[in-house]
Amino acid sequence: MRFGDIAESFGSSDEVILDCASKRAGFPQLAAIRRDFYKDVRIYPDISRALVRELREIGQALGCQSRCAELATFFERAAESGATVYCVSD
């Protein structure tokens, strides 16, 4: 995932976050990322803002606040700058 010169990724170890989010209510944006994981997706600022909230909540629920906070910071920076995040699958 990238916006401007800033990049981040959901690694294979992060798939548990996406899997759990897709099985629980209240995480529609994370579930969408899981569903479209191998597609070239664009994430607009309003979706980035929603992802910040969802990542913080799922991080607490799963006990992986550190990694979710890193991802949330990436999306927060994108939202604050009004940037679209471009995702490219492997």
KOLDOLO-341128 format. One record per residue: residue in one letter; residue number from 1; y, z, x of N, C-alpha, C in turn. Coordinates in nm, 3 decimals, padded with zeros to 5 digits. Atoms other than C-alpha are relative to their C-alpha. Example, Ala and Ser with C-alpha at 12.3 -4.5 7.8 and 13.67 -1.06 7.14 Angstrom:
<nodes>
(node A,1,(-00.119,00.000,00.089),(-00.450,00.780,01.230),(00.120,00.000,00.090))
(node S,2,(-00.119,-00.006,-00.082),(-00.106,00.714,01.367),(00.109,00.073,-00.077))
</nodes>
This chain:
<nodes>
(node M,1,(-00.116,00.000,00.086),(00.000,00.000,00.000),(00.121,00.000,00.091))
(node R,2,(-00.118,00.011,-00.085),(00.342,-00.081,00.132),(00.126,-00.022,-00.085))
(node F,3,(-00.133,00.038,00.047),(00.709,-00.083,00.047),(00.090,00.007,00.122))
(node G,4,(-00.081,00.008,-00.122),(00.956,-00.189,00.312),(-00.089,00.011,00.121))
(node D,5,(00.078,-00.022,-00.122),(00.827,-00.068,00.648),(-00.095,00.118,-00.012))
(node I,6,(00.081,-00.121,00.018),(00.639,00.228,00.500),(-00.133,-00.037,-00.065))
(node A,7,(00.133,00.032,00.051),(00.266,00.209,00.444),(-00.083,00.126,-00.019))
(node E,8,(00.095,-00.108,00.030),(-00.004,00.437,00.303),(-00.122,-00.066,-00.060))
(node S,9,(00.119,00.058,00.061),(-00.354,00.385,00.176),(-00.087,00.108,-00.064))
(node F,10,(00.107,-00.082,00.055),(-00.624,00.531,-00.041),(-00.123,-00.036,00.082))
(node G,11,(00.118,00.024,-00.083),(-00.909,00.562,00.207),(-00.127,00.031,-00.077))
(node S,12,(00.128,-00.025,00.067),(-01.276,00.590,00.126),(-00.017,00.147,-00.033))
(node S,13,(00.010,-00.143,00.029),(-01.247,00.969,00.146),(00.088,00.041,-00.118))
(node D,14,(-00.088,-00.029,00.113),(-00.976,00.954,-00.122),(-00.058,-00.047,-00.133))
(node E,15,(00.057,00.053,00.124),(-01.201,00.783,-00.374),(-00.039,00.111,-00.096))
(node V,16,(00.034,-00.112,00.088),(-01.308,01.124,-00.506),(00.119,00.038,-00.087))
(node I,17,(-00.121,-00.029,00.077),(-00.947,01.180,-00.616),(00.010,-00.097,-00.117))
(node L,18,(-00.010,00.103,00.104),(-00.944,00.852,-00.806),(-00.114,00.011,-00.100))
(node D,19,(00.114,-00.014,00.091),(-01.293,00.904,-00.949),(00.019,00.115,-00.097))
(node C,20,(-00.021,-00.116,00.088),(-01.212,01.250,-01.082),(00.114,-00.023,-00.097))
(node A,21,(-00.114,00.027,00.088),(-00.877,01.138,-01.220),(-00.039,-00.095,-00.112))
(node S,22,(00.037,00.098,00.102),(-01.038,00.849,-01.404),(-00.093,00.060,-00.106))
(node K,23,(00.091,-00.065,00.095),(-01.282,01.089,-01.574),(00.066,00.112,-00.080))
(node R,24,(-00.072,-00.108,00.068),(-01.017,01.337,-01.691),(00.119,-00.057,-00.076))
(node A,25,(-00.120,00.039,00.074),(-00.745,01.306,-01.949),(00.124,00.043,00.078))
(node G,26,(-00.126,-00.040,-00.060),(-00.387,01.318,-01.828),(00.035,-00.068,00.131))
(node F,27,(-00.025,00.068,-00.127),(-00.409,01.089,-01.526),(-00.009,-00.152,-00.017))
(node P,28,(00.015,00.143,00.030),(-00.356,00.737,-01.665),(00.036,-00.093,00.116))
(node Q,29,(-00.040,00.088,-00.110),(-00.184,00.595,-01.357),(-00.103,00.003,00.113))
(node L,30,(00.106,-00.007,-00.100),(-00.447,00.722,-01.113),(-00.125,-00.072,-00.049))
(node A,31,(00.115,00.072,00.057),(-00.716,00.591,-01.348),(00.021,-00.151,00.011))
(node A,32,(-00.030,00.143,-00.012),(-00.542,00.251,-01.345),(-00.019,-00.048,00.143))
(node I,33,(00.021,00.038,-00.140),(-00.540,00.247,-00.965),(-00.149,-00.010,00.028))
(node R,34,(00.146,00.004,-00.019),(-00.913,00.328,-00.968),(-00.058,-00.128,-00.062))
(node R,35,(00.052,00.117,00.071),(-00.980,00.052,-01.221),(00.035,-00.129,00.074))
(node D,36,(-00.048,00.122,-00.065),(-00.776,-00.205,-01.027),(-00.002,00.010,00.153))
(node F,37,(00.002,-00.034,-00.142),(-00.866,-00.074,-00.679),(-00.007,-00.123,00.091))
(node Y,38,(00.019,00.117,-00.086),(-00.968,-00.414,-00.540),(00.083,-00.120,-00.042))
(node K,39,(-00.093,00.105,00.039),(-00.691,-00.615,-00.699),(00.132,00.021,00.073))
(node D,40,(-00.132,-00.010,-00.061),(-00.351,-00.688,-00.552),(00.099,00.046,-00.106))
(node V,41,(-00.078,-00.064,00.106),(-00.145,-00.450,-00.764),(00.143,00.025,00.048))
(node R,42,(-00.138,-00.041,-00.026),(00.229,-00.391,-00.782),(00.026,00.127,-00.079))
(node I,43,(-00.031,-00.127,00.065),(00.346,-00.039,-00.859),(00.152,00.014,-00.002))
(node Y,44,(-00.144,-00.005,00.017),(00.698,-00.020,-00.997),(00.049,00.145,00.002))
(node P,45,(-00.052,-00.136,-00.017),(00.929,00.283,-00.955),(-00.037,00.098,-00.112))
(node D,46,(00.035,-00.093,00.107),(00.855,00.432,-01.299),(-00.146,00.044,00.012))
(node I,47,(00.141,-00.036,-00.020),(00.482,00.423,-01.224),(-00.013,00.090,00.122))
(node S,48,(00.002,-00.088,-00.118),(00.544,00.574,-00.879),(00.039,00.142,-00.037))
(node R,49,(-00.041,-00.135,00.044),(00.726,00.865,-01.046),(-00.114,00.070,-00.073))
(node A,50,(00.112,-00.058,00.073),(00.430,00.920,-01.278),(-00.113,00.037,00.097))
(node L,51,(00.105,-00.029,-00.098),(00.190,00.905,-00.981),(00.030,00.127,00.078))
(node V,52,(-00.038,-00.124,-00.070),(00.383,01.183,-00.807),(-00.049,00.120,-00.080))
(node R,53,(00.043,-00.112,00.086),(00.320,01.415,-01.102),(-00.151,00.009,-00.005))
(node E,54,(00.146,00.000,00.012),(-00.043,01.311,-01.140),(-00.067,00.045,00.130))
(node L,55,(00.060,-00.039,-00.128),(-00.119,01.350,-00.769),(00.015,00.150,00.025))
(node R,56,(-00.019,-00.145,-00.018),(00.029,01.699,-00.761),(-00.095,00.079,-00.089))
(node E,57,(00.089,-00.070,00.093),(-00.172,01.803,-01.066),(-00.147,-00.012,00.041))
(node I,58,(00.141,00.017,-00.036),(-00.504,01.654,-00.954),(-00.029,00.069,00.134))
(node G,59,(00.018,-00.070,-00.128),(-00.452,01.797,-00.605),(-00.028,00.148,-00.021))
(node Q,60,(00.025,-00.141,00.030),(-00.433,02.147,-00.749),(-00.137,00.018,-00.065))
(node A,61,(00.128,-00.012,00.071),(-00.732,02.088,-00.976),(-00.119,-00.017,00.094))
(node L,62,(00.112,00.028,-00.089),(-00.949,01.956,-00.692),(00.004,00.079,00.131))
(node G,63,(-00.013,-00.076,-00.125),(-00.822,02.180,-00.413),(00.026,-00.089,00.121))
(node C,64,(-00.033,00.090,-00.112),(-00.701,01.888,-00.203),(00.151,-00.028,-00.002))
(node Q,65,(-00.145,00.013,00.012),(-00.328,01.954,-00.225),(00.062,-00.072,00.118))
(node S,66,(-00.060,00.059,-00.119),(-00.258,01.844,00.133),(-00.002,-00.153,-00.006))
(node R,67,(00.010,00.146,00.006),(-00.386,01.488,00.097),(00.077,-00.056,-00.119))
(node C,68,(-00.073,00.047,00.118),(-00.247,01.450,-00.254),(00.150,00.010,00.022))
(node A,69,(-00.142,-00.013,-00.031),(00.090,01.574,-00.127),(00.048,-00.114,00.088))
(node E,70,(-00.036,00.114,-00.084),(00.091,01.302,00.140),(00.018,-00.126,-00.085))
(node L,71,(-00.008,00.117,00.087),(00.022,01.036,-00.121),(00.119,00.012,-00.095))
(node A,72,(-00.112,-00.023,00.091),(00.275,01.190,-00.362),(00.133,-00.026,00.071))
(node T,73,(-00.123,00.023,-00.077),(00.543,01.183,-00.089),(00.027,-00.149,00.016))
(node F,74,(-00.015,00.144,-00.012),(00.481,00.813,-00.035),(00.056,-00.059,-00.129))
(node F,75,(-00.045,00.054,00.129),(00.521,00.736,-00.406),(00.138,00.053,-00.038))
(node E,76,(-00.133,-00.058,00.029),(00.821,00.970,-00.436),(00.108,-00.076,00.077))
(node R,77,(-00.097,00.077,-00.080),(00.999,00.786,-00.155),(00.021,-00.138,-00.059))
(node A,78,(-00.012,00.133,00.063),(00.924,00.453,-00.321),(00.084,00.008,-00.127))
(node A,79,(-00.074,-00.015,00.126),(01.053,00.575,-00.658),(00.147,00.027,00.025))
(node E,80,(-00.138,-00.036,-00.029),(01.368,00.728,-00.511),(00.081,-00.119,00.054))
(node S,81,(-00.069,00.116,-00.055),(01.450,00.404,-00.329),(00.000,-00.119,-00.096))
(node G,82,(00.006,00.108,00.097),(01.376,00.194,-00.637),(-00.089,-00.115,00.044))
(node A,83,(00.084,00.104,-00.057),(01.112,00.003,-00.443),(-00.129,-00.022,-00.078))
(node T,84,(00.130,00.034,00.054),(00.806,-00.175,-00.572),(-00.102,00.016,00.112))
(node V,85,(00.109,-00.016,-00.096),(00.485,-00.076,-00.393),(-00.096,-00.117,-00.020))
(node Y,86,(00.094,00.112,00.003),(00.265,-00.371,-00.306),(-00.133,00.046,00.057))
(node C,87,(00.134,-00.039,-00.043),(-00.107,-00.311,-00.280),(-00.079,-00.125,00.031))
(node V,88,(00.085,00.111,-00.040),(-00.341,-00.544,-00.098),(-00.139,00.056,00.024))
(node S,89,(00.136,-00.051,-00.016),(-00.714,-00.495,-00.124),(-00.059,-00.049,00.131))
(node D,90,(00.072,00.039,-00.124),(-00.947,-00.512,00.173),(-00.078,-00.127,-00.019))
</nodes>
